[in-house]
Amino acid sequence: MYVNFLTLNTVCHYIDMSQEGVGIDLEASVGYALKEASSALRAAMEEVLRPLGMNVTYYSCLELLRQRPGLSNSELARGAFVTRQAMNVLLQTLERDGYVTRASAAPTGRALPTRLTTRGRRRLQTASSAIRAVENRMLIGLDEAERAAVFRALQKMTQSLHDAAGGTDP
């Protein structure tokens, strides 16, 4: 069984807090359930991507570039939830392997726009099928109305957290 160290550390922290009478009821915590679902989803995605020589960040980068060609390293890092340094290392690998191209000089400023190559699009197509299967498996017990309700609820929760953080965009 896959155990995320951060999750285990968080559980131990909650247990310590609950012994002091200040804790959170993990059985009823939406945040904990969301983290558990997120960890299970990531593990399932990593499992289907591993045989393709990919991980979630790699896949996310290719998918972001399919949907928004020309994104910079910083924009890709934000979209994939990694540091700029980690994204730069990934982009160098993807460029070396022929999956993306980057301009040799920035058209404006310092940002180098990145685009998928034909080879990158083919690789992404295979990975996207595997990821779709994981998402379908995750949602199998929900009808369309429930899926829509979950999606709206997650969007509202995310927006509430961004609003509370000073109105910054994700």
N, C-alpha and C positions, 0 to 999 in steps of 0.2 A: 504494500500500500504506500502511495506517495504522500509524504508529510512535508509540508512547507515549513521550514525553520521559523520564518517570521510568524506564521499562523500559530505554531506551537508556542513560540515565545509570547505571543499575544494572549493565548489561552492561559498560560501560566500566570501572566500579569493579571488577567481577569480573576483567576482563582485566588491569587494573593489579595486582590482588592475585596473580593466577596467575603473573605475571612474577616475583614475589617468591617463588614456591613455596608460597604460603599459600592459593591460590584454591580455588574450588569448581568441580567439573566440571559445566558447564552441561548437558552431554548426559545426565547421570545425576541431576541435582538435581530432586527432587520439588517443592521450593518454586518453582524456576524454571518447571518445567512447569505448575504450578498457576497461577502468575502469567500465563504465556502463555495458558493456557486462559481465565482470567478476563478478560484483555484482549480476546481474540477474541470471547468471549461478549458483553461489554459493547459492542464495536463492532457486532456483529450486531444486538443489541437496539436500539442507537441508530439503526441504519439503518432498521429497520422502524417505529420510533416517530416518526422525523423527519417523514414525510409526514402523521402524525396531529397534528403540532404539539406533540409531547411529547418528553421525554428519559427516561432511566432513573430519575432521582430523582422526577420528576413521576409516572411510572407506579407506582413503589414506594410513594409516598405514597397514591395512590388505592387500591392493592391492600391496603396495611396498614389503611386505613380500612374497606374492605369486610370484612376479616376481623376487625377489632377496632374497631368503631365507638366514638367517644368518646375516642380517644387524644389526648393533649396534644401541643403543639408539641415538647416535649423527647422524649417517647416516639416520636413520628414521626421526629425527627431521628436518634435512636439506631437505629431500625429501617431507615432509609434510608441510614445511614452518612454523614450530613452534619452540619454544625454547626447549632445552634439558630437562629442568625441566618439561615443559608441556607434553613432550613425555614420560618422566619417569613415571609421574602420570598415563597417559593413559596405558602404558605397564603394570603397576602394576594391573590395573583394568582388562585388557585383560587376563593377566596371572591368576588372581584370578577366572575369569569367565570361564577359560579353553579354550580360543581362541588362545593363544600363549604359547610357552614354552621358558624359558630362562635358559641358563646354570647357575649352582650355582657358578661356578668359571670361570674366563676368561681363554681360552686356551692360549692366549698370551696377554700381556699388561693388560689393565683394561676393555676393551670392552666385554660386554656379548652378544654373538650372540642370535638373536631371531628367532623363527620359528613358522609358523602357525601349529595348530593342525588340525586334521580332522574336529573337530567341528568349528574351525575358517574358514576353507575352505568352509564348507557348508554355514556358515553365510555370507561369502564374495560372494558366488555365487548368493544368493538372492539380495544382495545389488548391485552387478555389473549389474544385469538385470535392476534394477531401474535406475541406473546411465546411462546405455546405452540408455534407453528410453528418458532420459532428453537430452542427447547429440543428439540423432536423432531428437528430437523436435527442438532443437536449429538450426540444419543444414537443416531442411526440405526444405527451400527455395533455397538451393544451389545445383547445379549439381556437379558431381564428379570433373570436372575441376576447378570449383570455390572452392570447398572444399580443393583441393590440393593447389591451389594458396593461400588461406587464411593460410593454415598450413605453407607453405614455407615463407610467409610474416611474420608470427609471429615468426618463428625460426630466420629469419634474424634480426628482431627488437631486439629480446632477445640477440642474439649474438653481435649486435652493442652496446648494453648497457653494456654487459660484457666486450667487448673489450675496451670501453671507461673508464671502471672502473679499468683498469690495467691488463686486460687479465685474470682475475680470473674466475674460472669455477663456474657454479651455485651450 
